[in-house]
Amino acid sequence: MPALYHFWSWPEAQRVRLALGFKGADFEDHPLVYDDDETFFELGVARSVPVLRLDDGSLLTDSVQILRDIDDLFPDGPPLVAGRIDEAAWQALLEWRAGVAHVLERLYVPGRPAFADIGRDAAALAAYKGEVQNRFGMSLEALANDRYDGFSQLSRMSRLDELARHLAKQRFYMGQPSIADLLLAADLFPLQVLDGVSLPIDMMYYLQRVGEACGLDLEEGLIAA
């Protein structure tokens, strides 16, 4: 049986969880604690998520490539690529994501302790805070104070209100569920845990629709959920 190793707080991993849920695939779900180095050592891969172990033992770690290949990897169940999204639309979405990646990453930082893999374990939280300080040269608290400006920047760059209206009208990014929705939902959902940050209401309904289509609760993994 396939197995997925992931952190609840990492959108890249949640993209794959959503894909497996939509496909109705049976898989072993292995949510990890953030400072769990032993599991990655045993798997023989760099400390990064997701790690999708297939039936043949091969390990896949690139969430974008997993989404692109999901219909071939899990041919049973409804398609997410074939007849659902063309290559041009997919590449355009990836270009958007690359363009806002630096803003999203800074926004994710203060929200991650709301997830169980970091916030429920004192050692994991301490390790995370140390990594944040080393990477950004700022404390977790300082980045939290920067969240309003960061979200305003993301809203402008992504035209979130316009995107929300499109999703309200079409219900899904391409009009029917596709890998585009898995990427968008996983990447935008974590912004809801930031104090004082509100996604457009139509976007929140959209996130709920994607979760329901995949048979998963996007709030799973939140400490307060």
Residue frames as a rotation matrix with the C-alpha (Angstrom) as fourth column:
MET 1
0.574 0.819 0.000 0.00
0.819 -0.574 0.000 0.00
0.000 0.000 -1.000 0.00
PRO 2
-0.017 -0.577 0.817 1.33
0.422 -0.745 -0.517 3.49
0.906 0.336 0.256 -0.82
ALA 3
0.269 0.030 -0.963 2.41
0.950 -0.175 0.260 5.61
-0.161 -0.984 -0.076 2.13
LEU 4
0.349 -0.116 0.930 2.56
0.325 -0.916 -0.236 9.38
0.879 0.385 -0.282 2.54
TYR 5
-0.052 -0.469 -0.882 4.92
0.992 -0.123 0.008 11.03
-0.112 -0.874 0.472 5.02
HIS 6
-0.003 0.184 0.983 4.10
0.485 -0.859 0.162 14.64
0.875 0.477 -0.087 5.70
PHE 7
-0.891 -0.066 -0.449 3.95
0.412 -0.532 -0.740 17.62
-0.190 -0.844 0.501 8.03
TRP 8
0.105 0.994 -0.024 0.46
0.943 -0.108 -0.316 19.00
-0.317 0.010 -0.948 8.57
SER 9
0.409 0.060 -0.911 1.85
0.211 -0.977 0.030 22.53
-0.888 -0.204 -0.412 8.27
TRP 10
-0.648 -0.732 -0.211 3.47
-0.089 -0.202 0.975 22.09
-0.757 0.650 0.066 4.84
PRO 11
0.261 0.828 -0.496 1.17
-0.649 -0.229 -0.725 22.98
-0.714 0.511 0.478 1.89
GLU 12
-0.310 -0.448 -0.839 3.31
-0.932 0.318 0.175 20.94
0.188 0.836 -0.515 -0.52
ALA 13
-0.996 -0.057 0.073 2.40
-0.076 0.953 -0.295 17.82
-0.053 -0.299 -0.953 1.43
GLN 14
-0.367 0.929 0.039 -1.27
-0.053 0.020 -0.998 18.71
-0.929 -0.368 0.042 1.71
ARG 15
-0.101 0.265 -0.959 -1.49
-0.971 -0.236 0.038 18.99
-0.216 0.935 0.281 -2.08
VAL 16
-0.709 -0.277 -0.648 -0.68
-0.483 0.861 0.161 15.30
0.514 0.427 -0.744 -2.30
ARG 17
-0.876 0.467 0.118 -3.08
0.145 0.489 -0.860 14.34
-0.459 -0.737 -0.496 0.52
LEU 18
-0.082 0.881 -0.465 -5.87
-0.554 -0.428 -0.714 16.06
-0.828 0.200 0.524 -1.37
ALA 19
-0.225 -0.065 -0.972 -4.93
-0.955 0.210 0.207 14.29
0.191 0.975 -0.110 -4.59
LEU 20
-0.945 -0.149 -0.291 -4.94
-0.100 0.979 -0.177 10.88
0.311 -0.138 -0.940 -2.93
GLY 21
-0.638 0.770 0.016 -8.26
0.034 0.049 -0.998 11.67
-0.769 -0.636 -0.058 -1.28
PHE 22
-0.008 0.645 -0.765 -9.86
-0.854 -0.401 -0.330 12.71
-0.519 0.651 0.554 -4.57
LYS 23
-0.410 -0.246 -0.878 -8.60
-0.767 0.614 0.186 9.52
0.493 0.750 -0.440 -6.19
GLY 24
0.683 0.672 0.286 -10.05
-0.711 0.524 0.468 7.45
0.165 -0.523 0.836 -3.37
ALA 25
0.094 -0.758 -0.646 -6.67
-0.279 0.602 -0.748 5.80
0.956 0.250 -0.155 -2.96
ASP 26
0.977 0.055 -0.207 -5.92
0.167 0.409 0.897 3.61
0.134 -0.911 0.391 0.03
PHE 27
0.151 -0.973 0.177 -2.67
0.075 -0.167 -0.983 4.79
0.986 0.162 0.048 1.59
GLU 28
0.215 -0.213 -0.953 -0.84
0.965 0.196 0.174 4.79
0.149 -0.957 0.247 4.88
ASP 29
0.625 0.072 0.778 -0.97
0.094 -0.995 0.017 8.28
0.775 0.063 -0.629 6.35
HIS 30
0.192 -0.671 -0.716 2.15
0.967 0.254 0.021 9.20
0.168 -0.696 0.698 8.34
PRO 31
0.770 0.028 0.638 1.95
-0.016 -0.998 0.063 12.71
0.638 -0.059 -0.768 9.82
LEU 32
0.054 -0.883 -0.466 5.35
0.809 0.312 -0.498 13.49
0.585 -0.350 0.731 11.32
VAL 33
0.745 -0.011 -0.667 6.50
0.489 -0.672 0.557 15.74
-0.455 -0.741 -0.495 14.13
TYR 34
0.968 -0.248 -0.046 8.53
-0.213 -0.709 -0.672 18.62
0.134 0.660 -0.739 12.74
ASP 35
0.223 -0.956 0.190 11.84
-0.972 -0.202 0.123 17.67
-0.080 -0.212 -0.974 14.40
ASP 36
0.677 0.072 0.733 11.58
-0.129 0.991 0.022 13.99
-0.725 -0.110 0.680 13.37
ASP 37
0.103 -0.738 -0.666 14.93
-0.978 -0.199 0.069 13.39
-0.184 0.644 -0.742 11.68
GLU 38
-0.501 -0.370 0.783 14.92
-0.401 0.900 0.169 9.63
-0.767 -0.229 -0.599 12.26
THR 39
0.415 0.741 0.528 12.11
0.194 0.495 -0.847 8.86
-0.889 0.453 0.062 9.82
PHE 40
0.851 -0.135 -0.507 13.85
-0.510 -0.442 -0.738 10.72
-0.124 0.887 -0.445 6.99
PHE 41
-0.220 -0.969 0.113 17.10
-0.934 0.243 0.264 8.91
-0.283 -0.048 -0.958 7.83
GLU 42
-0.309 0.167 0.936 15.32
-0.066 0.978 -0.196 5.56
-0.949 -0.122 -0.291 7.64
LEU 43
0.751 0.640 0.161 13.69
0.157 0.064 -0.986 6.50
-0.641 0.766 -0.052 4.32
GLY 44
-0.132 -0.914 0.383 17.05
0.786 0.139 0.603 7.65
-0.604 0.381 0.700 2.97
VAL 45
0.201 0.251 0.947 15.82
0.811 -0.585 -0.017 11.03
0.550 0.771 -0.321 1.73
ALA 46
-0.804 -0.438 0.401 16.49
0.217 -0.845 -0.489 14.65
0.553 -0.306 0.775 2.58
ARG 47
-0.606 0.568 -0.556 14.41
0.663 -0.026 -0.749 16.13
-0.440 -0.822 -0.361 5.37
SER 48
-0.837 0.401 -0.372 11.59
-0.525 -0.780 0.339 17.45
-0.154 0.479 0.864 3.23
VAL 49
-0.427 0.774 0.467 7.92
0.426 0.628 -0.651 16.69
-0.798 -0.079 -0.598 2.64
PRO 50
0.667 0.601 0.441 6.02
-0.693 0.718 0.070 15.19
-0.275 -0.352 0.895 1.05
VAL 51
-0.722 -0.686 -0.087 7.52
-0.668 0.660 0.345 11.75
-0.180 0.307 -0.935 0.70
LEU 52
0.470 0.880 -0.064 5.22
-0.845 0.428 -0.320 9.43
-0.255 0.205 0.945 -1.23
ARG 53
-0.670 -0.659 0.342 6.29
-0.555 0.750 0.359 5.80
-0.493 0.050 -0.869 -1.12
LEU 54
0.075 0.679 -0.730 4.76
-0.970 0.221 0.105 3.74
0.233 0.700 0.675 -3.91
ASP 55
0.866 0.370 0.336 4.00
-0.446 0.875 0.187 0.03
-0.225 -0.311 0.923 -3.85
ASP 56
0.770 -0.618 -0.157 7.28
0.316 0.584 -0.748 -0.75
0.555 0.526 0.645 -5.60
GLY 57
0.426 -0.594 -0.682 9.21
0.858 0.026 0.512 1.06
-0.287 -0.804 0.521 -2.87
SER 58
-0.386 -0.567 0.728 10.15
0.762 -0.641 -0.095 4.08
0.520 0.518 0.679 -4.97
LEU 59
-0.066 0.254 -0.965 9.99
0.807 -0.556 -0.202 7.45
-0.587 -0.792 -0.168 -3.23
LEU 60
-0.055 0.142 0.988 8.55
0.764 -0.632 0.133 10.61
0.643 0.762 -0.074 -4.79
THR 61
-0.253 -0.157 -0.955 9.23
0.878 -0.452 -0.158 13.98
-0.406 -0.878 0.252 -3.18
ASP 62
-0.995 -0.089 -0.052 8.30
0.054 -0.883 0.466 16.63
-0.088 0.461 0.883 -5.77
SER 63
-0.384 0.923 -0.031 4.68
0.293 0.090 -0.952 17.61
-0.876 -0.374 -0.305 -5.07
VAL 64
0.014 0.376 -0.926 4.24
-0.742 -0.617 -0.262 19.45
-0.670 0.692 0.270 -8.37
GLN 65
-0.644 -0.317 -0.696 5.44
-0.727 0.535 0.430 16.44
0.236 0.783 -0.575 -10.37
ILE 66
-0.909 0.382 0.165 3.29
0.251 0.820 -0.514 14.11
-0.332 -0.426 -0.842 -8.28
LEU 67
-0.064 0.931 -0.360 0.22
-0.121 -0.366 -0.923 16.19
-0.991 -0.015 0.136 -9.14
ARG 68
-0.102 -0.026 -0.994 1.16
-0.950 -0.293 0.105 16.29
-0.294 0.956 0.005 -12.81
ASP 69
-0.710 -0.292 -0.640 1.54
-0.526 0.825 0.207 12.48
0.468 0.483 -0.740 -12.88
ILE 70
-0.602 0.404 0.689 -1.30
-0.644 0.264 -0.718 11.62
-0.472 -0.876 0.102 -10.51
ASP 71
0.478 0.841 -0.252 -3.55
-0.834 0.345 -0.431 10.05
-0.276 0.417 0.866 -13.16
ASP 72
0.247 -0.482 -0.841 -0.74
-0.517 0.668 -0.535 7.69
0.819 0.567 -0.084 -14.19
LEU 73
-0.774 -0.587 0.237 0.34
-0.481 0.302 -0.823 6.95
0.411 -0.751 -0.516 -10.61
PHE 74
-0.728 0.631 0.267 -3.24
0.039 0.428 -0.903 6.24
-0.685 -0.647 -0.336 -9.49
PRO 75
-0.950 0.284 -0.126 -5.28
-0.160 -0.101 0.982 5.38
0.266 0.953 0.141 -12.60
ASP 76
-0.363 0.868 -0.338 -8.31
0.867 0.448 0.219 4.32
0.342 -0.214 -0.915 -10.58
GLY 77
-0.053 0.437 -0.898 -10.79
0.687 -0.636 -0.351 6.99
-0.724 -0.636 -0.267 -9.63
PRO 78
0.858 0.474 0.195 -11.81
0.469 -0.571 -0.674 10.13
-0.208 0.670 -0.713 -11.50
PRO 79
0.083 -0.875 0.476 -9.13
0.899 -0.140 -0.415 12.03
0.430 0.463 0.775 -13.43
LEU 80
0.505 -0.012 -0.863 -7.47
0.542 -0.774 0.328 15.18
-0.672 -0.633 -0.384 -12.16
VAL 81
-0.425 -0.727 -0.539 -5.40
-0.126 -0.542 0.831 16.02
-0.896 0.421 0.139 -15.24
ALA 82
-0.931 0.033 0.362 -6.69
0.350 0.351 0.868 14.28
-0.098 0.936 -0.339 -18.36
GLY 83
-0.284 0.861 0.422 -9.60
0.676 -0.132 0.725 16.28
0.680 0.491 -0.545 -19.72
ARG 84
0.507 0.468 -0.724 -9.49
0.860 -0.326 0.392 18.54
-0.052 -0.821 -0.568 -16.66
ILE 85
0.690 -0.353 -0.632 -6.66
-0.132 -0.920 0.369 21.01
-0.711 -0.171 -0.682 -17.28
ASP 86
0.882 -0.416 0.220 -4.40
0.325 0.199 -0.924 21.71
0.341 0.887 0.311 -20.24
GLU 87
0.153 -0.938 -0.310 -0.67
0.985 0.171 -0.032 22.18
0.083 -0.300 0.950 -19.99
ALA 88
-0.383 -0.297 0.875 -0.80
0.395 -0.909 -0.136 25.91
0.835 0.294 0.465 -20.73
ALA 89
0.514 0.660 0.548 -3.21
-0.278 -0.477 0.834 26.58
0.812 -0.581 -0.062 -17.86
TRP 90
0.854 -0.250 -0.456 -1.15
0.512 0.559 0.652 24.43
0.092 -0.791 0.605 -15.50
GLN 91
-0.155 -0.981 0.120 2.07
0.946 -0.183 -0.269 26.20
0.286 0.071 0.956 -16.40
ALA 92
-0.142 0.182 0.973 0.41
0.041 -0.981 0.189 29.60
0.989 0.067 0.132 -15.97
LEU 93
0.864 0.494 0.096 -0.68
-0.107 -0.005 0.994 28.59
0.492 -0.870 0.049 -12.47
LEU 94
0.548 -0.743 -0.385 2.82
0.836 0.463 0.296 27.41
-0.042 -0.484 0.874 -11.62
GLU 95
-0.332 -0.651 0.682 4.25
0.652 -0.681 -0.333 30.70
0.682 0.334 0.650 -12.86
TRP 96
0.377 0.533 0.758 1.89
-0.277 -0.716 0.641 32.58
0.884 -0.451 -0.122 -10.56
ARG 97
0.963 0.034 -0.269 2.92
0.226 0.450 0.864 30.36
0.150 -0.892 0.426 -7.66
ALA 98
0.107 -0.993 -0.048 6.61
0.977 0.114 -0.178 30.93
0.182 -0.028 0.983 -8.34
GLY 99
-0.243 -0.195 0.950 6.02
0.321 -0.941 -0.111 34.68
0.915 0.278 0.291 -8.47
VAL 100
0.405 0.474 0.782 4.36
-0.573 -0.535 0.621 34.83
0.713 -0.699 0.055 -5.04
ALA 101
0.433 -0.225 -0.873 6.40
0.451 0.892 -0.006 32.08
0.781 -0.391 0.488 -3.36
HIS 102
-0.629 -0.776 -0.038 8.54
0.433 -0.310 -0.846 34.49
0.645 -0.549 0.531 -1.34
VAL 103
-0.489 0.541 0.685 5.46
-0.699 -0.713 0.064 36.26
0.522 -0.447 0.726 0.02
LEU 104
0.560 0.743 -0.367 3.60
-0.410 0.633 0.657 33.06
0.720 -0.218 0.659 0.82
GLU 105
0.066 -0.596 -0.800 6.57
0.545 0.693 -0.472 31.56
0.836 -0.405 0.371 2.63
ARG 106
-0.874 -0.376 0.307 6.85
-0.002 -0.629 -0.777 34.55
0.485 -0.680 0.549 4.95
LEU 107
-0.139 0.909 0.394 3.11
-0.875 -0.299 0.381 34.35
0.464 -0.292 0.836 5.62
TYR 108
0.470 0.303 -0.829 3.27
-0.046 0.946 0.320 30.63
0.881 -0.113 0.459 6.37
VAL 109
-0.490 -0.845 -0.212 5.98
0.127 0.172 -0.977 31.08
0.862 -0.506 0.023 9.00
PRO 110
-0.805 0.131 0.578 3.88
-0.579 -0.388 -0.717 32.57
0.130 -0.912 0.388 11.84
GLY 111
0.192 0.981 -0.033 0.93
-0.960 0.194 0.204 30.27
0.206 -0.007 0.978 11.09
ARG 112
-0.081 -0.254 -0.964 2.72
-0.353 0.912 -0.211 26.94
0.932 0.323 -0.163 11.27
PRO 113
-0.952 -0.276 0.131 2.69
-0.216 0.303 -0.928 26.65
0.216 -0.912 -0.348 15.09
ALA 114
-0.168 0.961 0.218 -1.12
-0.955 -0.104 -0.276 26.35
-0.243 -0.255 0.936 14.79
PHE 115
0.461 0.279 -0.842 -0.55
-0.608 0.791 -0.071 22.86
0.646 0.545 0.534 13.32
ALA 116
0.959 0.085 0.270 0.08
-0.269 0.574 0.773 19.79
-0.089 -0.814 0.574 15.44
ASP 117
0.668 -0.741 -0.067 3.45
0.625 0.608 -0.490 18.86
0.404 0.286 0.869 13.93
ILE 118
-0.341 -0.793 0.505 4.99
0.304 -0.601 -0.739 22.05
0.890 -0.099 0.446 15.37
GLY 119
-0.233 0.272 0.934 2.73
-0.596 -0.799 0.084 23.62
0.768 -0.537 0.349 17.97
ARG 120
0.789 0.614 0.017 1.86
-0.404 0.498 0.767 20.53
0.463 -0.612 0.641 19.97
ASP 121
0.659 -0.650 -0.378 5.47
0.726 0.680 0.098 19.55
0.194 -0.339 0.921 20.75
ALA 122
0.887 -0.284 -0.364 7.73
-0.036 -0.829 0.558 21.91
-0.460 -0.482 -0.745 22.73
ALA 123
-0.065 -0.977 0.204 10.94
0.236 0.183 0.954 20.53
-0.969 0.110 0.219 21.22
ALA 124
-0.110 0.093 0.990 9.58
0.986 0.132 0.098 20.78
-0.122 0.987 -0.106 17.69
LEU 125
0.862 0.477 0.174 8.46
0.490 -0.871 -0.041 24.37
0.132 0.121 -0.984 18.29
ALA 126
0.596 -0.717 -0.361 11.87
-0.100 -0.513 0.853 25.33
-0.796 -0.472 -0.378 19.68
ALA 127
-0.312 -0.714 0.626 13.60
0.574 0.383 0.723 23.75
-0.757 0.586 0.291 16.68
TYR 128
0.239 0.503 0.830 11.26
0.964 -0.226 -0.140 25.56
0.118 0.834 -0.539 14.30
LYS 129
0.961 0.122 -0.248 11.83
0.180 -0.957 0.226 28.93
-0.210 -0.261 -0.942 15.94
GLY 130
0.162 -0.980 -0.114 15.58
0.028 -0.111 0.993 28.42
-0.986 -0.164 0.010 15.64
GLU 131
-0.347 -0.254 0.903 15.32
0.843 0.337 0.419 27.59
-0.411 0.907 0.097 11.94
VAL 132
0.651 0.649 0.394 13.12
0.749 -0.635 -0.189 30.65
0.128 0.418 -0.899 11.33
GLN 133
0.793 -0.402 -0.458 15.65
-0.062 -0.800 0.596 32.93
-0.607 -0.445 -0.659 13.00
ASN 134
-0.204 -0.943 0.264 18.52
0.211 0.221 0.952 31.44
-0.956 0.250 0.154 10.99
ARG 135
-0.223 0.156 0.962 16.70
0.948 0.264 0.177 31.56
-0.226 0.952 -0.206 7.67
PHE 136
0.478 0.587 0.654 15.05
0.740 -0.670 0.061 34.97
0.474 0.455 -0.754 7.85
GLY 137
-0.660 -0.742 0.115 17.21
0.519 -0.561 -0.645 36.79
0.543 -0.366 0.756 10.35
MET 138
-0.417 0.635 0.650 13.97
-0.704 -0.678 0.211 37.60
0.575 -0.369 0.730 12.17
SER 139
-0.903 0.160 0.399 12.10
-0.229 0.607 -0.761 36.00
-0.364 -0.778 -0.512 15.03
LEU 140
-0.643 0.753 0.140 8.82
0.737 0.560 0.378 34.18
0.206 0.346 -0.915 14.61
GLU 141
0.059 0.684 -0.728 7.13
0.785 -0.482 -0.389 37.02
-0.616 -0.548 -0.565 16.48
ALA 142
-0.449 -0.301 -0.841 8.62
-0.178 -0.893 0.414 39.68
-0.876 0.335 0.347 14.18
LEU 143
-0.994 0.106 -0.023 7.37
0.005 0.256 0.967 37.84
0.108 0.961 -0.255 11.11
ALA 144
-0.326 0.928 -0.179 3.93
0.944 0.309 -0.117 37.55
-0.053 -0.207 -0.977 12.72
ASN 145
-0.006 0.278 -0.960 3.85
0.353 -0.898 -0.263 41.33
-0.936 -0.340 -0.093 13.08
ASP 146
-0.726 -0.374 -0.577 4.62
-0.386 -0.474 0.792 41.61
-0.569 0.797 0.200 9.36
ARG 147
-0.653 0.430 0.624 1.65
0.573 0.819 0.035 39.47
-0.496 0.380 -0.781 8.29
TYR 148
0.366 0.865 -0.344 -0.71
0.364 -0.473 -0.802 42.34
-0.857 0.168 -0.488 7.40
ASP 149
0.144 -0.401 -0.905 1.68
-0.735 -0.655 0.174 43.93
-0.663 0.640 -0.389 4.94
GLY 150
-0.845 -0.498 0.196 2.52
-0.281 0.724 0.630 40.50
-0.456 0.477 -0.751 3.53
PHE 151
-0.329 0.797 0.507 -1.12
0.679 0.572 -0.460 39.61
-0.657 0.192 -0.729 2.98
SER 152
0.513 0.477 -0.714 -1.82
-0.092 -0.796 -0.598 42.96
-0.853 0.373 -0.364 1.34
GLN 153
-0.312 -0.726 -0.613 1.07
-0.790 -0.160 0.592 42.32
-0.528 0.669 -0.524 -1.02
LEU 154
-0.867 0.032 0.497 -0.19
0.188 0.945 0.268 38.82
-0.461 0.326 -0.825 -1.82
SER 155
0.100 0.995 0.029 -3.70
0.520 -0.028 -0.854 40.15
-0.848 0.100 -0.520 -2.44
ARG 156
0.405 0.001 -0.914 -2.42
-0.551 -0.798 -0.245 42.69
-0.730 0.603 -0.322 -4.94
MET 157
-0.581 -0.755 -0.304 -0.07
-0.712 0.289 0.640 40.31
-0.395 0.588 -0.705 -6.72
SER 158
-0.929 0.210 0.305 -2.67
0.261 0.955 0.138 37.54
-0.263 0.208 -0.942 -6.95
ARG 159
-0.649 0.760 0.012 -5.80
-0.636 -0.552 0.539 39.67
0.417 0.342 0.842 -7.39
LEU 160
-0.988 0.156 -0.016 -7.41
0.137 0.812 -0.567 37.51
-0.076 -0.562 -0.823 -4.72
ASP 161
-0.348 0.920 -0.179 -10.81
-0.291 -0.288 -0.913 39.21
-0.891 -0.265 0.368 -4.90
GLU 162
0.020 0.303 -0.953 -10.98
-0.996 -0.075 -0.045 38.64
-0.085 0.950 0.300 -8.65
LEU 163
-0.770 -0.349 -0.535 -9.84
-0.403 0.915 -0.017 35.04
0.495 0.203 -0.845 -8.22
ALA 164
-0.859 0.484 0.166 -12.47
0.050 0.402 -0.914 34.48
-0.509 -0.777 -0.370 -5.53
ARG 165
-0.018 0.887 -0.461 -15.21
-0.682 -0.348 -0.643 35.77
-0.731 0.303 0.611 -7.84
HIS 166
-0.232 -0.143 -0.962 -14.01
-0.895 0.418 0.153 33.46
0.380 0.897 -0.225 -10.61
LEU 167
-0.949 -0.198 -0.247 -14.07
-0.094 0.920 -0.380 30.48
0.302 -0.337 -0.892 -8.24
ALA 168
-0.576 0.813 0.086 -17.52
-0.202 -0.039 -0.979 31.40
-0.792 -0.581 0.186 -6.98
LYS 169
0.144 0.635 -0.759 -18.84
-0.910 -0.216 -0.354 31.47
-0.389 0.742 0.546 -10.56
GLN 170
-0.024 -0.258 -0.966 -17.01
-0.783 0.606 -0.142 28.39
0.622 0.753 -0.217 -11.86
ARG 171
0.909 0.342 0.240 -16.98
-0.403 0.569 0.717 26.48
0.109 -0.748 0.655 -8.53
PHE 172
0.528 -0.821 0.219 -13.55
0.525 0.518 0.675 25.10
-0.667 -0.241 0.705 -9.44
TYR 173
-0.161 -0.700 -0.696 -10.56
-0.109 -0.688 0.718 26.74
-0.981 0.192 0.035 -11.13
MET 174
-0.952 -0.206 -0.227 -11.19
-0.252 0.103 0.962 25.04
-0.174 0.973 -0.150 -14.47
GLY 175
-0.232 0.954 -0.192 -14.92
-0.911 -0.144 0.386 24.51
0.340 0.265 0.902 -13.91
GLN 176
0.847 0.374 -0.378 -14.41
-0.205 0.886 0.415 20.97
0.490 -0.274 0.828 -12.60
PRO 177
0.787 -0.557 0.265 -11.97
-0.283 0.056 0.958 19.55
-0.548 -0.828 -0.113 -10.04
SER 178
0.760 -0.645 -0.082 -8.39
0.140 0.285 -0.948 19.39
0.635 0.709 0.307 -11.26
ILE 179
0.125 -0.810 -0.572 -4.86
0.967 0.230 -0.114 19.48
0.224 -0.539 0.812 -9.91
ALA 180
-0.431 -0.233 0.872 -5.11
0.194 -0.967 -0.163 23.28
0.881 0.099 0.462 -10.04
ASP 181
0.502 0.725 0.473 -7.61
-0.363 -0.320 0.875 23.18
0.785 -0.610 0.102 -7.17
LEU 182
0.758 -0.276 -0.592 -5.39
0.600 0.650 0.466 20.95
0.256 -0.708 0.658 -5.08
LEU 183
-0.349 -0.927 0.134 -2.50
0.829 -0.372 -0.416 23.37
0.436 -0.034 0.899 -5.43
LEU 184
-0.339 0.265 0.903 -4.63
-0.128 -0.963 0.235 26.45
0.932 -0.036 0.360 -4.75
ALA 185
0.699 0.713 0.047 -6.51
-0.161 0.093 0.982 25.00
0.696 -0.695 0.180 -1.80
ALA 186
0.559 -0.555 -0.616 -3.42
0.807 0.537 0.247 23.62
0.194 -0.635 0.748 -0.08
ASP 187
-0.452 -0.844 0.291 -1.46
0.771 -0.533 -0.349 26.82
0.449 0.066 0.891 -0.64
LEU 188
-0.425 0.340 0.839 -4.16
-0.188 -0.940 0.285 29.30
0.886 -0.037 0.463 0.43
PHE 189
0.521 0.716 -0.465 -5.81
0.295 0.360 0.885 27.45
0.801 -0.598 -0.023 3.30
PRO 190
-0.060 -0.571 -0.819 -2.97
0.969 0.163 -0.185 28.06
0.239 -0.804 0.544 5.82
LEU 191
-0.751 -0.214 0.624 -3.52
0.182 -0.976 -0.116 31.82
0.635 0.026 0.772 5.54
GLN 192
0.242 0.955 0.174 -6.78
-0.044 -0.168 0.985 31.38
0.969 -0.246 0.001 7.46
VAL 193
0.457 -0.085 -0.885 -4.91
0.820 0.426 0.383 30.58
0.345 -0.901 0.264 10.67
LEU 194
-0.655 -0.735 0.174 -3.23
0.629 -0.659 -0.413 34.01
0.418 -0.161 0.894 10.76
ASP 195
-0.100 0.608 -0.788 -4.82
0.838 -0.375 -0.396 36.36
-0.536 -0.700 -0.472 13.28
GLY 196
0.049 0.218 -0.975 -6.47
-0.033 -0.975 -0.220 39.33
-0.998 0.043 -0.041 11.60
VAL 197
-0.816 -0.315 -0.484 -6.07
-0.495 -0.049 0.868 37.96
-0.297 0.948 -0.116 8.06
SER 198
0.017 0.910 0.414 -9.26
-0.105 0.413 -0.905 37.14
-0.994 -0.027 0.103 6.17
LEU 199
-0.913 -0.191 0.359 -9.57
0.299 0.282 0.912 35.52
-0.276 0.940 -0.200 2.79
PRO 200
-0.626 0.751 -0.211 -12.51
-0.753 -0.512 0.413 36.64
0.202 0.417 0.886 0.63
ILE 201
-0.143 0.650 0.746 -15.66
-0.688 0.477 -0.547 34.81
-0.712 -0.592 0.379 1.72
ASP 202
0.772 0.418 -0.479 -16.06
-0.635 0.462 -0.620 33.23
-0.038 0.782 0.622 -1.73
MET 203
-0.085 -0.890 -0.448 -12.53
-0.684 0.379 -0.623 31.86
0.724 0.254 -0.641 -1.39
MET 204
-0.656 -0.122 0.745 -13.39
-0.715 0.419 -0.560 30.26
-0.244 -0.900 -0.362 1.95
TYR 205
0.432 0.858 0.276 -16.41
-0.613 0.504 -0.608 28.54
-0.662 0.093 0.744 0.42
TYR 206
0.584 -0.306 -0.751 -14.17
-0.674 0.332 -0.660 27.37
0.452 0.892 -0.013 -2.41
LEU 207
-0.539 -0.832 0.135 -11.69
-0.750 0.400 -0.527 25.82
0.384 -0.384 -0.839 0.01
GLN 208
-0.287 0.531 0.797 -14.56
-0.625 0.527 -0.576 23.95
-0.726 -0.664 0.180 1.64
ARG 209
0.731 0.588 -0.347 -15.74
-0.629 0.383 -0.676 22.67
-0.265 0.713 0.650 -1.76
VAL 210
0.125 -0.770 -0.625 -12.28
-0.729 0.356 -0.584 21.36
0.673 0.529 -0.517 -2.61
GLY 211
-0.710 -0.389 0.587 -11.99
-0.700 0.475 -0.533 19.56
-0.071 -0.789 -0.610 0.72
GLU 212
0.114 0.850 0.515 -15.39
-0.574 0.479 -0.664 17.98
-0.811 -0.220 0.542 0.25
ALA 213
0.697 0.115 -0.708 -14.55
-0.704 0.296 -0.645 16.90
0.136 0.948 0.288 -3.31
CYS 214
-0.196 -0.885 -0.423 -11.44
-0.592 0.451 -0.668 15.18
0.782 0.119 -0.612 -1.95
GLY 215
0.593 0.519 -0.615 -13.22
0.153 0.677 0.720 13.67
0.790 -0.521 0.322 1.04
LEU 216
-0.262 -0.763 -0.591 -10.85
0.862 0.091 -0.499 15.41
0.435 -0.640 0.633 3.43
ASP 217
0.860 0.435 -0.265 -11.12
0.510 -0.727 0.460 18.08
0.008 -0.531 -0.847 6.10
LEU 218
0.296 -0.785 0.545 -8.57
0.287 -0.471 -0.834 20.82
0.911 0.403 0.086 5.43
GLU 219
0.428 -0.098 0.898 -8.63
-0.741 -0.608 0.287 21.65
0.518 -0.788 -0.333 9.14
GLU 220
0.970 -0.151 -0.190 -7.31
0.221 0.876 0.430 18.21
0.102 -0.459 0.883 10.05
GLY 221
0.092 -0.995 -0.035 -3.95
0.855 0.098 -0.509 18.73
0.510 0.017 0.860 11.67
LEU 222
-0.132 -0.053 0.990 -4.84
-0.249 -0.965 -0.085 22.06
0.959 -0.258 0.114 13.27
ILE 223
-0.926 -0.280 -0.254 -4.44
0.170 0.295 -0.940 22.02
0.338 -0.914 -0.225 17.02
ALA 224
-0.741 0.669 0.052 -7.77
-0.485 -0.480 -0.731 23.71
-0.464 -0.567 0.680 17.57
ALA 225
-0.406 0.610 -0.681 -9.60
-0.753 0.199 0.627 21.52
0.518 0.767 0.379 15.04
